[in-house]
Amino acid sequence: MSIKLKVGDQVKVLTGKYKGQEGKVLQVLPKIDQVVVEGVNIVKTHQKPSQTNPNGGVQEKTMPIAVSKVAFVTKSGKTSRLGYKIKADGAKVRVAIQDGRKEV
């Protein structure tokens, strides 16, 4: 399955603890079908003291979530699935399915 989302896209979380929240896609991980969304799925990790970080401590880290749990948000604010359309000049563009196949 190919992921049609790209870095910088605005998405809305559909299920889970962060349901309803929106954020930008920071990273796409196609091999494991997951995306990293800004401000979503934040966990705390404990760091041991090391030479680079002598104090150690607790840090917050954004973890990836399944791409099936997010939906693309169009410019009009609606959620939509994405598809592709080939123009007459041969250019391939992404389109929002629910917005009547408008270009994204």
N, CA, C and O atoms as CSV, one atom per row, in Angstrom:
chain,resi,resn,atom,element,x,y,z
A,1,MET,N,N,0.844,-1.192,0.000
A,1,MET,CA,C,0.000,0.000,0.000
A,1,MET,C,C,0.881,1.243,0.000
A,1,MET,O,O,1.829,1.335,0.780
A,2,SER,N,N,0.577,2.182,-0.855
A,2,SER,CA,C,1.366,3.408,-0.900
A,2,SER,C,C,0.697,4.481,-0.038
A,2,SER,O,O,-0.528,4.576,0.033
A,3,ILE,N,N,1.527,5.273,0.602
A,3,ILE,CA,C,1.021,6.364,1.431
A,3,ILE,C,C,0.965,7.618,0.566
A,3,ILE,O,O,1.974,8.025,-0.009
A,4,LYS,N,N,-0.204,8.222,0.474
A,4,LYS,CA,C,-0.377,9.395,-0.369
A,4,LYS,C,C,-0.142,10.696,0.386
A,4,LYS,O,O,-0.128,11.768,-0.218
A,5,LEU,N,N,0.044,10.613,1.702
A,5,LEU,CA,C,0.338,11.801,2.494
A,5,LEU,C,C,1.792,12.207,2.301
A,5,LEU,O,O,2.660,11.370,2.055
A,6,LYS,N,N,2.038,13.500,2.416
A,6,LYS,CA,C,3.388,14.029,2.293
A,6,LYS,C,C,3.711,14.886,3.508
A,6,LYS,O,O,2.815,15.313,4.236
A,7,VAL,N,N,4.997,15.132,3.718
A,7,VAL,CA,C,5.436,15.983,4.822
A,7,VAL,C,C,4.845,17.383,4.618
A,7,VAL,O,O,4.922,17.945,3.525
A,8,GLY,N,N,4.259,17.931,5.675
A,8,GLY,CA,C,3.658,19.256,5.604
A,8,GLY,C,C,2.156,19.236,5.428
A,8,GLY,O,O,1.511,20.273,5.584
A,9,ASP,N,N,1.570,18.080,5.106
A,9,ASP,CA,C,0.115,17.977,4.962
A,9,ASP,C,C,-0.562,18.143,6.312
A,9,ASP,O,O,-0.021,17.724,7.336
A,10,GLN,N,N,-1.735,18.748,6.319
A,10,GLN,CA,C,-2.539,18.888,7.528
A,10,GLN,C,C,-3.433,17.656,7.633
A,10,GLN,O,O,-4.147,17.331,6.683
A,11,VAL,N,N,-3.405,16.966,8.777
A,11,VAL,CA,C,-4.214,15.774,8.972
A,11,VAL,C,C,-4.996,15.860,10.273
A,11,VAL,O,O,-4.660,16.636,11.169
A,12,LYS,N,N,-6.053,15.044,10.362
A,12,LYS,CA,C,-6.883,14.968,11.560
A,12,LYS,C,C,-6.857,13.527,12.046
A,12,LYS,O,O,-6.977,12.598,11.248
A,13,VAL,N,N,-6.700,13.336,13.367
A,13,VAL,CA,C,-6.668,12.000,13.953
A,13,VAL,C,C,-8.104,11.505,14.104
A,13,VAL,O,O,-8.960,12.213,14.634
A,14,LEU,N,N,-8.361,10.276,13.630
A,14,LEU,CA,C,-9.713,9.726,13.611
A,14,LEU,C,C,-10.038,8.860,14.822
A,14,LEU,O,O,-11.193,8.809,15.246
A,15,THR,N,N,-9.033,8.173,15.393
A,15,THR,CA,C,-9.289,7.260,16.500
A,15,THR,C,C,-8.215,7.392,17.569
A,15,THR,O,O,-7.146,7.956,17.337
A,16,GLY,N,N,-8.527,6.858,18.743
A,16,GLY,CA,C,-7.540,6.789,19.806
A,16,GLY,C,C,-7.581,7.965,20.769
A,16,GLY,O,O,-8.518,8.763,20.771
A,17,LYS,N,N,-6.547,8.049,21.581
A,17,LYS,CA,C,-6.446,9.051,22.639
A,17,LYS,C,C,-6.470,10.479,22.091
A,17,LYS,O,O,-6.987,11.385,22.745
A,18,TYR,N,N,-5.921,10.680,20.912
A,18,TYR,CA,C,-5.811,12.016,20.327
A,18,TYR,C,C,-6.890,12.291,19.281
A,18,TYR,O,O,-6.707,13.155,18.424
A,19,LYS,N,N,-7.996,11.579,19.338
A,19,LYS,CA,C,-9.080,11.715,18.367
A,19,LYS,C,C,-9.551,13.161,18.267
A,19,LYS,O,O,-9.811,13.812,19.279
A,20,GLY,N,N,-9.659,13.658,17.028
A,20,GLY,CA,C,-10.145,15.010,16.791
A,20,GLY,C,C,-9.055,16.053,16.663
A,20,GLY,O,O,-9.308,17.151,16.166
A,21,GLN,N,N,-7.846,15.734,17.104
A,21,GLN,CA,C,-6.759,16.704,17.017
A,21,GLN,C,C,-6.218,16.783,15.598
A,21,GLN,O,O,-6.203,15.795,14.863
A,22,GLU,N,N,-5.777,17.972,15.231
A,22,GLU,CA,C,-5.181,18.186,13.916
A,22,GLU,C,C,-3.723,18.579,14.080
A,22,GLU,O,O,-3.324,19.156,15.092
A,23,GLY,N,N,-2.937,18.256,13.062
A,23,GLY,CA,C,-1.530,18.622,13.093
A,23,GLY,C,C,-0.885,18.381,11.748
A,23,GLY,O,O,-1.477,17.768,10.861
A,24,LYS,N,N,0.345,18.872,11.602
A,24,LYS,CA,C,1.103,18.697,10.374
A,24,LYS,C,C,1.849,17.373,10.400
A,24,LYS,O,O,2.275,16.910,11.458
A,25,VAL,N,N,2.002,16.774,9.238
A,25,VAL,CA,C,2.809,15.567,9.114
A,25,VAL,C,C,4.277,15.983,9.119
A,25,VAL,O,O,4.716,16.753,8.266
A,26,LEU,N,N,5.034,15.463,10.095
A,26,LEU,CA,C,6.450,15.790,10.213
A,26,LEU,C,C,7.333,14.780,9.483
A,26,LEU,O,O,8.404,15.122,8.983
A,27,GLN,N,N,6.866,13.527,9.429
A,27,GLN,CA,C,7.663,12.472,8.818
A,27,GLN,C,C,6.722,11.374,8.322
A,27,GLN,O,O,5.717,11.075,8.966
A,28,VAL,N,N,7.049,10.779,7.183
A,28,VAL,CA,C,6.288,9.673,6.626
A,28,VAL,C,C,7.187,8.439,6.636
A,28,VAL,O,O,8.319,8.485,6.154
A,29,LEU,N,N,6.677,7.336,7.188
A,29,LEU,CA,C,7.430,6.089,7.276
A,29,LEU,C,C,6.709,5.019,6.454
A,29,LEU,O,O,5.934,4.242,7.012
A,30,PRO,N,N,6.949,4.960,5.127
A,30,PRO,CA,C,6.175,4.061,4.266
A,30,PRO,C,C,6.433,2.577,4.501
A,30,PRO,O,O,5.553,1.758,4.239
A,31,LYS,N,N,7.605,2.213,4.985
A,31,LYS,CA,C,7.901,0.793,5.197
A,31,LYS,C,C,7.036,0.183,6.290
A,31,LYS,O,O,6.729,-1.008,6.244
A,32,ILE,N,N,6.642,0.985,7.270
A,32,ILE,CA,C,5.809,0.474,8.363
A,32,ILE,C,C,4.417,1.100,8.361
A,32,ILE,O,O,3.678,0.952,9.334
A,33,ASP,N,N,4.045,1.797,7.285
A,33,ASP,CA,C,2.726,2.432,7.127
A,33,ASP,C,C,2.354,3.318,8.309
A,33,ASP,O,O,1.256,3.212,8.856
A,34,GLN,N,N,3.284,4.198,8.701
A,34,GLN,CA,C,3.020,5.105,9.800
A,34,GLN,C,C,3.481,6.513,9.454
A,34,GLN,O,O,4.309,6.712,8.564
A,35,VAL,N,N,2.927,7.491,10.178
A,35,VAL,CA,C,3.318,8.888,10.017
A,35,VAL,C,C,3.541,9.502,11.393
A,35,VAL,O,O,2.947,9.072,12.382
A,36,VAL,N,N,4.408,10.516,11.443
A,36,VAL,CA,C,4.637,11.274,12.668
A,36,VAL,C,C,3.893,12.596,12.509
A,36,VAL,O,O,4.141,13.349,11.567
A,37,VAL,N,N,2.981,12.871,13.439
A,37,VAL,CA,C,2.144,14.068,13.370
A,37,VAL,C,C,2.513,14.986,14.531
A,37,VAL,O,O,2.658,14.541,15.669
A,38,GLU,N,N,2.662,16.266,14.225
A,38,GLU,CA,C,3.043,17.268,15.215
A,38,GLU,C,C,2.021,17.351,16.351
A,38,GLU,O,O,0.834,17.565,16.107
A,39,GLY,N,N,2.488,17.181,17.598
A,39,GLY,CA,C,1.631,17.311,18.765
A,39,GLY,C,C,0.755,16.114,19.064
A,39,GLY,O,O,-0.119,16.198,19.928
A,40,VAL,N,N,0.962,14.993,18.373
A,40,VAL,CA,C,0.139,13.805,18.556
A,40,VAL,C,C,1.027,12.630,18.944
A,40,VAL,O,O,2.128,12.479,18.415
A,41,ASN,N,N,0.549,11.792,19.875
A,41,ASN,CA,C,1.251,10.589,20.329
A,41,ASN,C,C,2.600,10.934,20.953
A,41,ASN,O,O,3.634,10.395,20.557
A,42,ILE,N,N,2.579,11.830,21.922
A,42,ILE,CA,C,3.794,12.257,22.614
A,42,ILE,C,C,4.023,11.339,23.812
A,42,ILE,O,O,3.115,11.126,24.616
A,43,VAL,N,N,5.231,10.798,23.930
A,43,VAL,CA,C,5.590,9.937,25.043
A,43,VAL,C,C,6.795,10.535,25.767
A,43,VAL,O,O,7.523,11.357,25.210
A,44,LYS,N,N,6.992,10.113,27.006
A,44,LYS,CA,C,8.145,10.577,27.769
A,44,LYS,C,C,9.181,9.465,27.798
A,44,LYS,O,O,8.860,8.318,28.110
A,45,THR,N,N,10.419,9.804,27.472
A,45,THR,CA,C,11.506,8.841,27.511
A,45,THR,C,C,12.503,9.276,28.575
A,45,THR,O,O,12.752,10.467,28.762
A,46,HIS,N,N,13.060,8.308,29.257
A,46,HIS,CA,C,14.036,8.577,30.315
A,46,HIS,C,C,15.437,8.398,29.755
A,46,HIS,O,O,15.765,7.338,29.222
A,47,GLN,N,N,16.266,9.431,29.873
A,47,GLN,CA,C,17.630,9.405,29.355
A,47,GLN,C,C,18.613,9.227,30.503
A,47,GLN,O,O,18.538,9.922,31.517
A,48,LYS,N,N,19.535,8.287,30.328
A,48,LYS,CA,C,20.620,8.131,31.293
A,48,LYS,C,C,21.631,9.246,31.081
A,48,LYS,O,O,21.767,9.738,29.961
A,49,PRO,N,N,22.332,9.652,32.106
A,49,PRO,CA,C,23.402,10.630,31.900
A,49,PRO,C,C,24.488,10.054,30.990
A,49,PRO,O,O,24.862,8.888,31.120
A,50,SER,N,N,24.988,10.876,30.076
A,50,SER,CA,C,26.054,10.452,29.167
A,50,SER,C,C,26.993,11.635,28.961
A,50,SER,O,O,26.801,12.700,29.549
A,51,GLN,N,N,28.008,11.444,28.125
A,51,GLN,CA,C,28.954,12.529,27.877
A,51,GLN,C,C,28.280,13.690,27.147
A,51,GLN,O,O,28.585,14.852,27.416
A,52,THR,N,N,27.380,13.388,26.240
A,52,THR,CA,C,26.698,14.456,25.499
A,52,THR,C,C,25.608,15.121,26.324
A,52,THR,O,O,25.337,16.310,26.155
A,53,ASN,N,N,24.973,14.350,27.226
A,53,ASN,CA,C,23.911,14.881,28.080
A,53,ASN,C,C,24.235,14.486,29.527
A,53,ASN,O,O,23.735,13.469,30.008
A,54,PRO,N,N,25.071,15.280,30.233
A,54,PRO,CA,C,25.535,14.869,31.562
A,54,PRO,C,C,24.436,14.801,32.627
A,54,PRO,O,O,24.597,14.104,33.629
A,55,ASN,N,N,23.333,15.507,32.429
A,55,ASN,CA,C,22.272,15.508,33.440
A,55,ASN,C,C,21.272,14.372,33.256
A,55,ASN,O,O,20.656,13.931,34.226
A,56,GLY,N,N,21.101,13.891,32.017
A,56,GLY,CA,C,20.062,12.892,31.764
A,56,GLY,C,C,18.699,13.527,31.922
A,56,GLY,O,O,18.525,14.708,31.620
A,57,GLY,N,N,17.721,12.754,32.394
A,57,GLY,CA,C,16.400,13.306,32.667
A,57,GLY,C,C,15.315,12.737,31.780
A,57,GLY,O,O,15.533,11.779,31.039
A,58,VAL,N,N,14.140,13.345,31.867
A,58,VAL,CA,C,12.966,12.902,31.112
A,58,VAL,C,C,12.760,13.852,29.940
A,58,VAL,O,O,12.741,15.072,30.108
A,59,GLN,N,N,12.605,13.272,28.740
A,59,GLN,CA,C,12.369,14.077,27.540
A,59,GLN,C,C,11.087,13.629,26.864
A,59,GLN,O,O,10.716,12.457,26.933
A,60,GLU,N,N,10.408,14.568,26.208
A,60,GLU,CA,C,9.209,14.226,25.452
A,60,GLU,C,C,9.590,13.957,24.008
A,60,GLU,O,O,10.429,14.653,23.435
A,61,LYS,N,N,8.963,12.937,23.419
A,61,LYS,CA,C,9.282,12.525,22.060
A,61,LYS,C,C,7.980,12.230,21.327
A,61,LYS,O,O,7.074,11.618,21.893
A,62,THR,N,N,7.881,12.659,20.074
A,62,THR,CA,C,6.704,12.376,19.262
A,62,THR,C,C,6.912,11.047,18.544
A,62,THR,O,O,7.895,10.873,17.823
A,63,MET,N,N,5.992,10.117,18.742
A,63,MET,CA,C,6.084,8.787,18.151
A,63,MET,C,C,5.132,8.673,16.960
A,63,MET,O,O,4.143,9.401,16.883
A,64,PRO,N,N,5.428,7.760,16.034
A,64,PRO,CA,C,4.567,7.603,14.858
A,64,PRO,C,C,3.241,6.915,15.194
A,64,PRO,O,O,3.141,6.171,16.169
A,65,ILE,N,N,2.226,7.180,14.366
A,65,ILE,CA,C,0.935,6.491,14.476
A,65,ILE,C,C,0.590,5.921,13.108
A,65,ILE,O,O,1.142,6.342,12.092
A,66,ALA,N,N,-0.322,4.964,13.090
A,66,ALA,CA,C,-0.708,4.300,11.849
A,66,ALA,C,C,-1.371,5.292,10.901
A,66,ALA,O,O,-2.157,6.141,11.322
A,67,VAL,N,N,-1.045,5.175,9.630
A,67,VAL,CA,C,-1.597,6.086,8.626
A,67,VAL,C,C,-3.106,5.894,8.479
A,67,VAL,O,O,-3.803,6.803,8.028
A,68,SER,N,N,-3.616,4.719,8.855
A,68,SER,CA,C,-5.056,4.463,8.769
A,68,SER,C,C,-5.842,5.224,9.839
A,68,SER,O,O,-7.066,5.313,9.754
A,69,LYS,N,N,-5.161,5.770,10.836
A,69,LYS,CA,C,-5.824,6.504,11.911
A,69,LYS,C,C,-5.899,7.998,11.652
A,69,LYS,O,O,-6.429,8.739,12.479
A,70,VAL,N,N,-5.376,8.457,10.511
A,70,VAL,CA,C,-5.425,9.886,10.194
A,70,VAL,C,C,-6.101,10.104,8.849
A,70,VAL,O,O,-6.108,9.223,7.989
A,71,ALA,N,N,-6.668,11.291,8.684
A,71,ALA,CA,C,-7.314,11.670,7.428
A,71,ALA,C,C,-6.792,13.033,6.996
A,71,ALA,O,O,-6.583,13.919,7.825
A,72,PHE,N,N,-6.586,13.193,5.708
A,72,PHE,CA,C,-6.127,14.448,5.136
A,72,PHE,C,C,-7.195,15.514,5.312
A,72,PHE,O,O,-8.382,15.238,5.137
A,73,VAL,N,N,-6.782,16.736,5.659
A,73,VAL,CA,C,-7.712,17.863,5.819
A,73,VAL,C,C,-7.519,18.797,4.628
A,73,VAL,O,O,-6.412,19.267,4.366
A,74,THR,N,N,-8.616,19.059,3.908
A,74,THR,CA,C,-8.554,19.923,2.734
A,74,THR,C,C,-8.517,21.385,3.154
A,74,THR,O,O,-8.655,21.704,4.335
A,75,LYS,N,N,-8.331,22.266,2.186
A,75,LYS,CA,C,-8.282,23.704,2.472
A,75,LYS,C,C,-9.614,24.219,2.998
A,75,LYS,O,O,-9.655,25.221,3.712
A,76,SER,N,N,-10.711,23.534,2.648
A,76,SER,CA,C,-12.026,23.947,3.130
A,76,SER,C,C,-12.302,23.443,4.548
A,76,SER,O,O,-13.332,23.783,5.131
A,77,GLY,N,N,-11.382,22.626,5.117
A,77,GLY,CA,C,-11.528,22.158,6.485
A,77,GLY,C,C,-12.174,20.793,6.611
A,77,GLY,O,O,-12.350,20.303,7.726
A,78,LYS,N,N,-12.534,20.160,5.496
A,78,LYS,CA,C,-13.150,18.837,5.527
A,78,LYS,C,C,-12.074,17.759,5.436
A,78,LYS,O,O,-10.999,17.981,4.878
A,79,THR,N,N,-12.382,16.585,5.995
A,79,THR,CA,C,-11.462,15.460,5.836
A,79,THR,C,C,-11.779,14.753,4.525
A,79,THR,O,O,-12.925,14.728,4.076
A,80,SER,N,N,-10.748,14.182,3.923
A,80,SER,CA,C,-10.921,13.563,2.619
A,80,SER,C,C,-9.877,12.484,2.398
A,80,SER,O,O,-8.798,12.516,2.989
A,81,ARG,N,N,-10.209,11.534,1.544
A,81,ARG,CA,C,-9.208,10.586,1.075
A,81,ARG,C,C,-8.493,11.216,-0.103
A,81,ARG,O,O,-8.996,12.164,-0.707
A,82,LEU,N,N,-7.328,10.695,-0.429
A,82,LEU,CA,C,-6.548,11.244,-1.526
A,82,LEU,C,C,-6.448,10.236,-2.661
A,82,LEU,O,O,-6.454,9.024,-2.446
A,83,GLY,N,N,-6.358,10.761,-3.859
A,83,GLY,CA,C,-6.155,9.933,-5.041
A,83,GLY,C,C,-5.244,10.667,-5.999
A,83,GLY,O,O,-4.739,11.748,-5.696
A,84,TYR,N,N,-5.040,10.070,-7.153
A,84,TYR,CA,C,-4.205,10.689,-8.174
A,84,TYR,C,C,-5.011,10.863,-9.450
A,84,TYR,O,O,-5.941,10.105,-9.728
A,85,LYS,N,N,-4.637,11.869,-10.213
A,85,LYS,CA,C,-5.286,12.152,-11.483
A,85,LYS,C,C,-4.191,12.549,-12.465
A,85,LYS,O,O,-3.269,13.287,-12.114
A,86,ILE,N,N,-4.296,12.062,-13.680
A,86,ILE,CA,C,-3.311,12.410,-14.702
A,86,ILE,C,C,-3.928,13.460,-15.609
A,86,ILE,O,O,-4.976,13.239,-16.216
A,87,LYS,N,N,-3.264,14.603,-15.691
A,87,LYS,CA,C,-3.763,15.700,-16.516
A,87,LYS,C,C,-3.537,15.405,-17.991
A,87,LYS,O,O,-2.879,14.426,-18.345
A,88,ALA,N,N,-4.085,16.252,-18.842
A,88,ALA,CA,C,-3.952,16.090,-20.284
A,88,ALA,C,C,-2.496,16.213,-20.738
A,88,ALA,O,O,-2.092,15.584,-21.717
A,89,ASP,N,N,-1.710,17.025,-20.025
A,89,ASP,CA,C,-0.311,17.192,-20.406
A,89,ASP,C,C,0.583,16.084,-19.835
A,89,ASP,O,O,1.799,16.113,-20.024
A,90,GLY,N,N,-0.017,15.099,-19.132
A,90,GLY,CA,C,0.733,13.966,-18.609
A,90,GLY,C,C,1.214,14.134,-17.182
A,90,GLY,O,O,1.843,13.224,-16.641
A,91,ALA,N,N,0.939,15.272,-16.552
A,91,ALA,CA,C,1.367,15.508,-15.173
A,91,ALA,C,C,0.444,14.759,-14.208
A,91,ALA,O,O,-0.774,14.746,-14.382
A,92,LYS,N,N,1.041,14.136,-13.191
A,92,LYS,CA,C,0.289,13.398,-12.184
A,92,LYS,C,C,0.117,14.286,-10.960
A,92,LYS,O,O,1.105,14.757,-10.397
A,93,VAL,N,N,-1.133,14.523,-10.537
A,93,VAL,CA,C,-1.414,15.404,-9.399
A,93,VAL,C,C,-2.275,14.672,-8.372
A,93,VAL,O,O,-3.057,13.785,-8.712
A,94,ARG,N,N,-2.113,15.066,-7.102
A,94,ARG,CA,C,-2.956,14.518,-6.038
A,94,ARG,C,C,-4.285,15.260,-6.038
A,94,ARG,O,O,-4.330,16.469,-6.261
A,95,VAL,N,N,-5.372,14.523,-5.784
A,95,VAL,CA,C,-6.694,15.127,-5.720
A,95,VAL,C,C,-7.413,14.645,-4.474
A,95,VAL,O,O,-7.186,13.527,-4.011
A,96,ALA,N,N,-8.283,15.490,-3.933
A,96,ALA,CA,C,-9.118,15.138,-2.788
A,96,ALA,C,C,-10.402,14.510,-3.314
A,96,ALA,O,O,-11.137,15.149,-4.067
A,97,ILE,N,N,-10.682,13.272,-2.929
A,97,ILE,CA,C,-11.821,12.526,-3.449
A,97,ILE,C,C,-13.146,13.165,-3.026
A,97,ILE,O,O,-14.020,13.367,-3.869
A,98,GLN,N,N,-13.314,13.489,-1.729
A,98,GLN,CA,C,-14.583,14.008,-1.234
A,98,GLN,C,C,-14.880,15.428,-1.710
A,98,GLN,O,O,-16.035,15.853,-1.672
A,99,ASP,N,N,-13.885,16.158,-2.150
A,99,ASP,CA,C,-14.124,17.521,-2.639
A,99,ASP,C,C,-14.354,17.544,-4.148
A,99,ASP,O,O,-14.090,18.552,-4.805
A,100,GLY,N,N,-14.840,16.449,-4.689
A,100,GLY,CA,C,-15.119,16.411,-6.123
A,100,GLY,C,C,-13.869,16.369,-6.955
A,100,GLY,O,O,-13.817,16.952,-8.038
A,101,ARG,N,N,-12.854,15.680,-6.459
A,101,ARG,CA,C,-11.579,15.507,-7.163
A,101,ARG,C,C,-10.877,16.825,-7.476
A,101,ARG,O,O,-10.369,17.021,-8.580
A,102,LYS,N,N,-10.855,17.723,-6.497
A,102,LYS,CA,C,-10.120,18.971,-6.648
A,102,LYS,C,C,-8.649,18.738,-6.322
A,102,LYS,O,O,-8.313,17.909,-5.476
A,103,GLU,N,N,-7.785,19.470,-6.996
A,103,GLU,CA,C,-6.351,19.346,-6.758
A,103,GLU,C,C,-5.989,19.812,-5.366
A,103,GLU,O,O,-6.581,20.748,-4.828
A,104,VAL,N,N,-4.995,19.135,-4.788
A,104,VAL,CA,C,-4.548,19.469,-3.440
A,104,VAL,C,C,-3.321,20.336,-3.537
A,104,VAL,O,O,-2.769,20.740,-2.514
